[in-house]
Amino acid sequence: MESEYDLKIKEACGVFGIFNPNGEDVTSSIYYGLCSLQHRGQESCGIAVCNTGGPKGNMNFHKGMGLVSEVFKEEILSTLHGNLGIGHVRYSTTGAAVLSNAQPLVLNYIKGTLALAHNGNLINTQELRSELERVGAIFHTTTDSEVIAYYIARERVNTNNVEEAILRTARKIRGAYGLVIASPRKLIGVRDPLGLKPLCLGRHGASYILASESCALAAIGAEFIRDIRPGEIITITATGITSNCQLYQDTHAHCIFEYIYFARLDSTLDGINIYDARIHAGAALAAANPVEADLVTGVPDSGIPAAKGYSEASGIPFALTFYKNSYVGRTFIKPTQKEREFGVRMKLSVLESVVRGKRIILVDDSIVRGTTIANLICMLKNAGAKSVHVRISSPPFLYPCYFGTDIPSNKQLIASSHTVDEICTMIGADSLDYMKLEALQSMVGDLPLCKACFDNHYPMDISSCTENKNNDSRSLRL
């Protein structure tokens, strides 16, 4: 059972790939790249590397449960050498949080070896799995990532190169995906045609890098080149870079939650600076939902940029009201609920001298079940706050996501069964307002968005996923 502080929308995964044509080792770059993507997944991680000058099929890899720094100690890193490699950090959206589902997936097949790391979620996994099982495929995991890898391997038998096999596979899969794939001589990146999941390209010296976010490039001192285009397949070899845009389509739908919460503040996705987007969100909140108060504050760390935006637009001073102890372990691994609650209090404490006697505007990015924000409001009032007005920089969550954002079941989404006034009373706030749906676009300009978790308008047909959107969203992900 998770603690109150950990009841947040979960990220899907982060992917990282690098190729150095001069034969220099890339393992440390993958390690630091994954550390910078740790916010996208904390359940498991893995690295797969090979030497392009060596015999084909020499892929060496290691995977484990936990954070990157926990899994990859020096003695493990010292066994992984290669000038081509990929890495992955995982939060499970399909498949249990067990070691067998950790990535990258490394597959040996009749035409060679490939390693694959996947961020996203497919909606036609069962259809593809059944097709592969009819021709003798035996699956070892419940993930859609393994389905993608098997399908590439099957198509490779009848194609001239792995890029053609990947293109054929991409024509079959439906959903959201950012893929990095390593074959013995090539690093390949694939982004879904809608652009639901991010993927970018960078360069560091002679090396080229693919990553979920630009912050991973900065972590290794790499230069950001550009975002991978929706529907693009990009291949990096010793002779250079080639691009295939046969999957390109005019309709795009970038996941809004990357800009609200998922991506790191220092990242830029599809031309949108994440910090600026969240400042704009706070400003939109202030314009639509004003209230008299003495100070504006944010829930650490996710609500702070929007809180600053609210402060700047409203003229109400911004202040930090919570101290976050960064040296406390993850509270959800405590063995009892009482210990978990102590862990929460150790992780967050209120600055009483700041809040005493003040009317406070508390900003956060979302409300899922309501327990997190209720606990924080109680802490503020116990510390002497006169009133707490909650402002949320996203609309109410009402519908499940089928594309890799782990939104809980509708039964667990407080907004699906309660009005705003009811939620306000339940969490103990003096007032509550959400971001208006129509204001979301102010965060990202004219970038086309997927907002289905808020408005039920999915960018593709999801009828194969569910007959009833009110069932458990995780069980409905095929």
HELIX and SHEET records of a PDB file:
HELIX    1   1 GLU A    4  ASP A    6  5                                   3    
HELIX    2   2 THR A   27  SER A   36  1                                  10    
HELIX    3   3 GLN A   38  ARG A   40  5                                   3    
HELIX    4   4 VAL A   68  VAL A   71  1                                   4    
HELIX    5   5 GLU A   74  LEU A   77  1                                   4    
HELIX    6   6 LEU A   99  ASN A  101  5                                   3    
HELIX    7   7 THR A  125  ARG A  134  1                                  10    
HELIX    8   8 ASP A  144  ARG A  156  1                                  13    
HELIX    9   9 VAL A  162  LYS A  172  1                                  11    
HELIX   10  10 SER A  214  ALA A  219  1                                   6    
HELIX   11  11 ILE A  256  PHE A  257  1                                   2    
HELIX   12  12 GLU A  258  PHE A  262  3                                   5    
HELIX   13  13 ILE A  274  ALA A  288  1                                  15    
HELIX   14  14 ILE A  304  SER A  314  1                                  11    
HELIX   15  15 THR A  331  ILE A  333  5                                   3    
HELIX   16  16 GLN A  337  LYS A  347  1                                  11    
HELIX   17  17 GLU A  352  VAL A  355  1                                   4    
HELIX   18  18 THR A  371  ASN A  382  1                                  12    
HELIX   19  19 ASN A  410  GLN A  412  5                                   3    
HELIX   20  20 ILE A  414  SER A  416  5                                   3    
HELIX   21  21 VAL A  420  ILE A  427  1                                   8    
HELIX   22  22 LEU A  437  MET A  443  5                                   7    
HELIX   23  23 ALA A  452  ASP A  455  1                                   4    
HELIX   24  24 SER A  473  LEU A  476  1                                   4    
SHEET    1   A 7 ASN A  60  MET A  65  0                                        
SHEET    2   A 7 SER A  44  CYS A  50 -1                                        
SHEET    3   A 7 LEU A  84  ARG A  90 -1                                        
SHEET    4   A 7 CYS A  13  PHE A  19 -1                                        
SHEET    5   A 7 SER A 207  ALA A 211 -1                                        
SHEET    6   A 7 CYS A 200  HIS A 204 -1                                        
SHEET    7   A 7 GLU A 223  ASP A 227 -1                                        
SHEET    1   B 6 LEU A 105  TYR A 109  0                                        
SHEET    2   B 6 GLY A 112  LEU A 122 -1                                        
SHEET    3   B 6 GLY A 175  SER A 183 -1                                        
SHEET    4   B 6 LYS A 186  ARG A 191 -1                                        
SHEET    5   B 6 ILE A 233  THR A 237 -1                                        
SHEET    6   B 6 GLY A 240  ASN A 244 -1                                        
SHEET    1   C 2 HIS A 254  CYS A 255  0                                        
SHEET    2   C 2 LEU A 449  CYS A 450  1                                        
SHEET    1   D 2 THR A 268  LEU A 269  0                                        
SHEET    2   D 2 ILE A 272  ASN A 273 -1                                        
SHEET    1   E 4 LEU A 295  GLY A 298  0                                        
SHEET    2   E 4 ARG A 359  ASP A 364  1                                        
SHEET    3   E 4 SER A 387  ILE A 392  1                                        
SHEET    4   E 4 SER A 431  TYR A 434  1                                        
SHEET    1   F 2 PHE A 322  LYS A 324  0                                        
SHEET    2   F 2 LEU A 348  VAL A 350 -1                                        
END                                                                             
